[in-house]
Amino acid sequence: MEIIEKTGYTNNILKTFTTSPFGYFKYFEEILLKSFKKVSFKKRLYVIKHYILFAVLTNRSLKQILQNIKGITNKIIIAFLYLPGKLKTKQKFLNKRV
């Protein structure tokens, strides 16, 4: 397994995630508004995980993030992953804010 070093790029992108997450949130929200019929589950999960990450960073509730999502499958996956995603996001990003 390869170990990833925290280079300047990694530190800067993590800082950008926490200081201005709204653009990323809108980007992943726009992706979730499209049809996922021919998208693999792995890619769908990637988009949903990032959508939850940026929803938490922009202080959105579960009700707020579910209202604009297309597809019952996406809504179910988001509902199941929201709480673990919120806890992980708070642990990784929000505790490090200064």
HULIN-V494762 format. One record per backbone hydrogen bond with DSSP energy under -0.5 kcal/mol. CO is the residue of the C=O (numbers start at 1). NH is the residue of the N-H. E is the energy in kcal/mol with one decimal. If there is no record, write none. Layout:
# HULIN-V494762
co=[CO & CO]
nh=[NH & NH]
e=[E & E]
This chain:
# HULIN-V494762
co=[2 & 3 & 5 & 7 & 8 & 9 & 10 & 11 & 12 & 13 & 14 & 15 & 16 & 21 & 22 & 23 & 24 & 25 & 26 & 27 & 28 & 29 & 30 & 31 & 32 & 36 & 40 & 41 & 42 & 43 & 44 & 45 & 46 & 47 & 48 & 49 & 50 & 51 & 52 & 53 & 54 & 55 & 56 & 61 & 62 & 63 & 66 & 71 & 72 & 73 & 74 & 75 & 76 & 77 & 78 & 81 & 82 & 83 & 84 & 85 & 86 & 87 & 88 & 89 & 89 & 90 & 93 & 94]
nh=[4 & 5 & 7 & 11 & 12 & 13 & 14 & 15 & 16 & 17 & 18 & 19 & 20 & 25 & 26 & 27 & 28 & 29 & 30 & 31 & 32 & 33 & 33 & 34 & 70 & 39 & 44 & 45 & 46 & 47 & 48 & 49 & 50 & 51 & 52 & 53 & 54 & 55 & 56 & 57 & 58 & 60 & 59 & 65 & 66 & 67 & 69 & 75 & 76 & 77 & 78 & 79 & 80 & 81 & 82 & 85 & 86 & 87 & 88 & 89 & 90 & 91 & 92 & 93 & 94 & 95 & 96 & 97]
e=[-0.5 & -0.6 & -1.5 & -2.3 & -2.4 & -2.6 & -2.1 & -1.9 & -2.3 & -2.3 & -1.7 & -2.3 & -2.2 & -2.4 & -2.5 & -2.1 & -2.4 & -2.2 & -2.4 & -1.7 & -1.9 & -0.8 & -0.6 & -1.4 & -1.1 & -1.2 & -2.3 & -2.7 & -1.8 & -2.1 & -2.4 & -2.8 & -1.9 & -2.3 & -2.4 & -2.3 & -2.5 & -1.8 & -2.4 & -2.1 & -1.2 & -2.9 & -1.7 & -2.0 & -1.8 & -1.2 & -0.9 & -1.8 & -2.3 & -2.4 & -2.5 & -2.4 & -2.2 & -2.2 & -1.5 & -2.3 & -2.8 & -2.4 & -2.4 & -2.4 & -2.4 & -2.2 & -2.5 & -3.1 & -1.2 & -1.3 & -1.0 & -0.7]
